[in-house]
Amino acid sequence: MVITSFEKSNKNKDMISVFIDKQYAFSIPEEEYIRLGLYEKSEITEEDLNYIKREVLQKSAKSKAIRYLSFKFISEKELITKLHTKGFDEDTIKIVVDDLKAMGYINDKIYAQKFVFERSKLKPKSKKMLKIELGNKGISDDIIDEVLDNFEYDEVTIVERLIRKRFGKYDLKDPKIKSKVVSFLMHRGFQYEVIKNGLLNISKDD
């Protein structure tokens, strides 16, 4: 097999894309490219190629993945996206992600549980909106439904809390204030019926 060319990766300037027999073969960190002396080689054996993919690329990708995960618990899709942006190829990413899943570093169900819990405390939204956000992070519908079904999340209670926190000092009987309340809560995905019940409960308490 002949190394026909190499070029800086379009995704990451620190990665070198290597072409074998005029076909893209892999992308490798520049320091590893230099360390292995690939710039001096015109040919590469199957054994060398397997070593690079198994020992060099996978270890490098796993090291970066663990570094990401040490800062913040992220979803499988988010990790795949990060590794893609670093210039690693799909085969390397899949092997690394599967390995990290088996080791427990990646768990989309736990991620979804933490996400919903934190949202409920810091920035509450409707279950519908939470489902959309989790879906955008690559969480499967089955996991989302299971997590949301098992999480105690009374939307009317959440709405009441949000109204008291954000509009507690205002006269909620004022049509303009009420309109702002409805607009704010609908922007967070709550249905009008839920908002109305929340306002009703507050008026009864007051």
N, C-alpha and C positions, 0 to 999 in steps of 0.2 A: 504494500500500500504506500502511495506516494503523498507526502504533504505538499499540496499544490499551492496553497496560499494561506495567509492569515491576515486578520484585520481587527481593528478595535471594535468591540461590540457596540452596536447602536444603543443598546439598553443601558450599558454601564461602561464608562471609559476605562475602568480598572480591570475589565475582562477582555480576553483575546479570543476571537472566534477562529477556530482552526478548520481548514477545509482539506479533506483527504480525497484524492482522485476526483477533484473538482466538485465534490459534494460537501456540504456543511457536515462536520463530524461532532464537534463539541465546543463549548466555551469554557475557558479556564482562567482563573485569576492570573494577572500579569506576573506577579512574583513567582507563581508556580511555573508558569511558562518559561521564565528565565531560569529558575532553579533546575528544571528538568532539561534545559538546553535544547528545547524544541526549535528555537530559532536557527540552530545549527544543523538540524536534521532535515534530510530530504525524503527519508523513508521511515515508516513506523510499522512495527509488527503487531499482530493481533494481541500478543501477550502484553506489549507496551500499552496498547489502546485500552485493554481490559484493566490494567493496573491504574491508568489515569482515571478512568471512569469510576472504578471501585474505591481506590485508595485516596485519590487526590480530590476529585470533584465532589464525591459524596461526603467526605470528611469536611471539606471547605463549606459546602452547603449546610451540613448539619451544625457546624460551629456557628454560622451566621444565624441559623434558625433558633438555636438555643439561646443565643444572645438576644434576639428579638423577644423570645418568650420569657427571658429573665426580667425584662423591663415591664412587660404587660401581657396578660393572658389574652390571646387572640384566637380567632376562629381558624379552621383549616383553610378556608378560602382566602382569608387575609394573609396567612403565612405563605400560601402558594403565590399570591400576587407579589408579595415582598421579594420572594426568591426569584420570580420571573424578572422583576425590575433590576435585580442584581446580575441578570444575564445567564442564569443557570438554565439548562435545557429541561424539557418536560420529563424525560426519563429519570434524570438525576433527582428532580424535585419529587416525583412520585415515590421513588425508593426512600428518600429521606423522610417525607411526610408519613408514609406508611410505618416506617420504623419508629418515628416519634409518637405516633398514635398508639402503637403497641406498647411503648414505654410509659404511656400516660401523660406525655407532655401536651398532647392535643386531645381535647375532648369537647366536642361541640355541644353536648348536652349540659355539661358543667358550665361551659361558656354562656349558654343561653340562660341558665339559672342565675348566674351572677349578673348578667346583663339586665334581666328583668328586675332583680332585687335592687340593683343600684339605681335603675331608672325610677322605680317606685319611691325611692327615698330622695333622690336628687332632682330628677326632672320627669315627673309622672306624665304619662301619655296613655291614650286608650289602648286596649288590647289589640285593636285593629292596627293602630300605628306601630305598636311594638312588633307585631307580626311582620309588617312591611320592613321595618328596620332590620330585624333578624334575618329576613329573607335576603335582603341586600348584602348581608354579611356571609351569605352562603349556607345558612343553617337550613336543614331540610324541613319541609312542612310537618312531617311526623314528629320531629323533635320539638318544633315550635308549639304545635298543638298540645303535646304531652306536658311541656313545661308550663304553658299558660293555663291549662286545665287544672294542674296540680298546685298552682300558686294562688294564694288567697289575694284576690285583687278585685275588690268591690269598687266599681267605677264611680258609683254615686258618692261613696265616701271619699274617694280620691278627688272628685270634682269639688265637694264641699271644702276639703282641705285647701285646694288651690284657690278657691274663691276667697276664703277667709285670709289666706296669706297675701294674695295680690291685691284684693279689692276690699279688705276688711274695714278700711277707714273711710270708704265711700258709701253713699246712700244707694243701696241696691234697688231701691224702688224708683230711682231716677231712670227713665227710659234710655238715656244716653249711656249711663253706666252699665245698665243691664245689657245693652247692645254690645258694649266693649267686652263684657264678661263672656257673652255667647261667642263672639268672634274669636277671642283668645282661646277658649276651650275647644271650639270646633277646629281651630288650627292645630290643636294637639290630637285631633282625631276622635273626640268624643261626640256621640250622637246628641241631637237636640233634646230628645226625650230624657236622656241621662242628665244633661245640664239643667233642664227644667226641674227635675226631681231634686237635684242638689240645691238649687235656689229655693225651692219650696221648703225643704228641710231647714234651711238656714232661717227663712222667714218665720217658721214655726218656733224655732229655738229663741229667736229674738222677740 
